[in-house]
Amino acid sequence: MGNYALEFLKKLVPQDEIFALVRNKEKASQLEEKGFNIRFGNYDDFEALSKAFKDIDRLLFISGNEVGQRQKQHKNVVEAAKANSVSYIAYTSFGNANISTSPLAEDHKYTEKLILDSDIDYTFLRNNWYLENEYGLITAALKSGNFVHSGGEGKVGWALKEEYAQIAAYAVSGKYEFPNIIEIGGNLITYRQLAEELENISGNSLEI
């Protein structure tokens, strides 16, 4: 998602004002070739983050993906931002994070509270589910003819990472007014409806 956000952001603000946080030299080289400024750091290293956030005004904080480690990592990010007087954080949170009963929401509830307690201005980008998360299911369905899922009649607001990233870029750019909390996603549909859309697009008949 980060790469998508950078590409959108450079259309909104001067590219020399954009700094990308990277963990390794390979990633840094790729982004430098595209004209982005680089800062090194990772969510586990508070000191590196604190150095990386020097003179940063607005921060797009993309949630970590290491379940079990995120609360410690996210605390490092928020504390490093506060230590450097970052004025605004756009944080990629979880759909309805404050009321969700999903175990996946807990780290996001925790992080939202960290940001609230920091007194830094913010937008919680409460993203629904990434369509890319279903690629394994979709690929298997097209190959086997069976659309197998455990979603029941539950509804999901799927959207592409690129679409979520575009909204995140708009938020962190400072060019647009954003609320403190925004629920983001596509139209809510069931897995059955997703399968039907897949049938329409692919021309394949699926057992649902």
C-alpha positions as CSV (number, residue, x, y, z in Angstrom):
1,M,0.0,0.0,0.0
2,G,2.9,2.4,0.8
3,N,4.1,2.5,-2.8
4,Y,0.7,3.3,-4.1
5,A,0.4,6.1,-1.6
6,L,3.7,7.6,-2.6
7,E,2.7,7.6,-6.3
8,F,-0.5,9.4,-5.5
9,L,1.1,11.8,-3.0
10,K,3.7,13.1,-5.5
11,K,0.8,14.3,-7.7
12,L,-0.5,16.4,-4.7
13,V,2.6,17.9,-3.2
14,P,6.1,18.6,-4.4
15,Q,8.1,15.4,-4.5
16,D,11.0,16.9,-2.7
17,E,8.8,17.3,0.4
18,I,8.0,13.6,0.5
19,F,10.1,11.3,2.7
20,A,9.6,7.5,2.6
21,L,10.5,5.3,5.6
22,V,12.3,2.2,4.4
23,R,13.9,-0.8,6.2
24,N,16.6,-1.9,3.7
25,K,18.9,-0.5,1.1
26,E,17.2,-2.5,-1.8
27,K,13.9,-0.8,-1.1
28,A,15.7,2.6,-0.7
29,S,17.4,2.3,-4.1
30,Q,14.1,1.6,-5.8
31,L,12.5,4.6,-4.3
32,E,15.5,6.9,-4.8
33,E,15.5,6.0,-8.5
34,K,11.9,7.4,-8.6
35,G,13.0,10.6,-6.9
36,F,11.8,10.1,-3.4
37,N,13.7,11.2,-0.3
38,I,14.6,8.3,2.0
39,R,14.7,7.8,5.8
40,F,15.8,4.5,7.3
41,G,13.9,2.8,10.2
42,N,11.5,0.2,11.3
43,Y,8.7,-0.1,13.8
44,D,10.8,-2.1,16.3
45,D,13.5,0.6,16.7
46,F,12.3,3.7,18.5
47,E,15.7,5.5,18.1
48,A,15.7,4.9,14.4
49,L,12.1,6.1,14.1
50,S,12.9,9.2,16.1
51,K,15.8,10.1,13.8
52,A,13.7,9.3,10.7
53,F,10.8,11.6,11.8
54,K,13.1,14.7,12.4
55,D,11.4,17.7,10.7
56,I,8.5,15.6,9.5
57,D,5.2,17.5,9.8
58,R,2.6,15.1,8.5
59,L,2.8,11.3,8.8
60,L,1.0,8.5,6.9
61,F,1.2,5.7,9.5
62,I,0.5,2.4,7.7
63,S,-0.3,-0.3,10.3
64,G,2.2,-3.1,10.8
65,N,1.5,-6.6,9.7
66,E,3.2,-8.6,12.5
67,V,0.3,-9.8,14.6
68,G,1.5,-10.1,18.2
69,Q,4.1,-7.3,17.8
70,R,2.0,-4.5,16.6
71,Q,1.1,-2.8,19.9
72,K,4.8,-2.4,20.8
73,Q,5.7,-1.4,17.3
74,H,2.9,1.1,17.0
75,K,3.7,2.6,20.4
76,N,7.2,3.3,19.0
77,V,5.8,5.1,16.0
78,V,3.5,7.3,18.0
79,E,6.0,8.2,20.6
80,A,8.6,9.0,17.9
81,A,6.1,11.2,16.2
82,K,5.3,13.0,19.4
83,A,9.0,13.4,20.2
84,N,9.5,15.2,16.9
85,S,6.4,17.4,17.1
86,V,4.7,15.7,14.1
87,S,1.5,17.8,13.7
88,Y,-0.8,15.2,12.0
89,I,-1.1,11.4,11.7
90,A,-3.2,9.6,9.1
91,Y,-3.4,6.1,10.5
92,T,-4.7,3.1,8.5
93,S,-7.0,1.5,11.0
94,F,-9.6,-1.2,10.9
95,G,-13.3,-1.0,9.9
96,N,-15.4,0.1,12.9
97,A,-12.4,-0.5,15.1
98,N,-14.0,1.0,18.2
99,I,-16.9,-1.5,18.2
100,S,-15.7,-4.4,16.1
101,T,-15.6,-7.8,17.9
102,S,-12.9,-9.1,15.4
103,P,-9.7,-10.1,17.1
104,L,-7.9,-8.2,14.4
105,A,-9.4,-4.9,15.7
106,E,-7.7,-5.0,19.1
107,D,-4.3,-3.7,17.9
108,H,-6.1,-0.9,16.0
109,K,-8.2,0.1,19.1
110,Y,-5.0,0.2,21.0
111,T,-3.2,2.4,18.4
112,E,-6.1,4.8,18.0
113,K,-6.0,5.4,21.8
114,L,-2.2,6.0,21.6
115,I,-2.8,8.6,19.0
116,L,-5.7,10.2,20.9
117,D,-3.6,10.4,24.0
118,S,-0.7,11.9,22.1
119,D,-2.7,15.1,21.3
120,I,-1.5,14.9,17.7
121,D,-4.1,15.9,15.1
122,Y,-5.3,12.8,13.3
123,T,-7.4,10.9,10.8
124,F,-8.3,7.3,11.5
125,L,-8.6,5.7,8.0
126,R,-10.8,2.8,9.0
127,N,-10.2,0.6,6.0
128,N,-12.5,-2.3,5.3
129,W,-11.1,-5.6,3.8
130,Y,-8.6,-5.6,1.0
131,L,-9.8,-7.4,-2.1
132,E,-6.2,-8.7,-2.5
133,N,-6.8,-10.7,0.7
134,E,-9.2,-12.9,-1.3
135,Y,-7.0,-13.6,-4.2
136,G,-6.2,-17.1,-2.9
137,L,-9.9,-17.9,-2.6
138,I,-10.6,-16.4,-6.1
139,T,-7.8,-18.3,-7.8
140,A,-8.8,-21.6,-6.2
141,A,-12.5,-21.0,-7.2
142,L,-11.6,-20.3,-10.8
143,K,-9.4,-23.4,-10.9
144,S,-11.7,-25.8,-9.2
145,G,-15.1,-24.3,-10.0
146,N,-16.0,-24.3,-6.3
147,F,-16.2,-21.0,-4.4
148,V,-15.5,-22.2,-0.9
149,H,-15.8,-19.7,2.0
150,S,-16.8,-19.4,5.6
151,G,-18.4,-16.0,5.4
152,G,-22.0,-17.0,5.7
153,E,-24.3,-14.1,5.0
154,G,-21.8,-11.6,6.5
155,K,-21.1,-8.6,4.4
156,V,-17.7,-7.1,3.5
157,G,-16.8,-3.7,1.9
158,W,-14.0,-4.9,-0.3
159,A,-11.7,-2.4,-2.2
160,L,-8.3,-2.5,-3.7
161,K,-5.2,-1.5,-1.8
162,E,-4.6,1.1,-4.5
163,E,-8.0,2.7,-3.7
164,Y,-7.3,2.8,0.0
165,A,-3.9,4.3,-0.7
166,Q,-5.3,7.1,-2.8
167,I,-7.5,8.2,0.0
168,A,-4.6,8.0,2.4
169,A,-2.5,10.2,0.2
170,Y,-5.3,12.8,0.0
171,A,-5.5,12.8,3.8
172,V,-1.8,13.2,4.5
173,S,-1.3,15.8,1.7
174,G,-3.1,18.5,3.8
175,K,-4.8,19.6,0.6
176,Y,-8.3,18.4,1.7
177,E,-10.5,18.6,4.7
178,F,-10.8,15.2,6.4
179,P,-12.8,14.2,9.5
180,N,-11.0,12.6,12.4
181,I,-12.6,9.2,11.6
182,I,-13.6,7.9,8.2
183,E,-14.9,4.5,7.4
184,I,-13.6,3.4,4.0
185,G,-14.6,0.6,1.7
186,G,-16.7,-0.6,-1.2
187,N,-20.4,-1.4,-1.1
188,L,-21.2,-4.0,1.5
189,I,-21.8,-7.4,-0.2
190,T,-21.8,-11.0,0.8
191,Y,-19.4,-13.7,-0.3
192,R,-22.2,-15.1,-2.5
193,Q,-22.5,-11.8,-4.2
194,L,-18.7,-11.7,-4.7
195,A,-18.9,-15.1,-6.3
196,E,-21.7,-14.0,-8.6
197,E,-19.6,-11.0,-9.6
198,L,-16.7,-13.3,-10.3
199,E,-18.9,-15.4,-12.5
200,N,-20.0,-12.4,-14.5
201,I,-16.4,-11.2,-15.0
202,S,-14.8,-14.5,-15.7
203,G,-17.6,-16.2,-17.6
204,N,-17.1,-19.3,-15.4
205,S,-19.9,-21.1,-13.6
206,L,-19.1,-21.6,-9.9
207,E,-20.6,-23.9,-7.3
208,I,-21.3,-21.6,-4.3
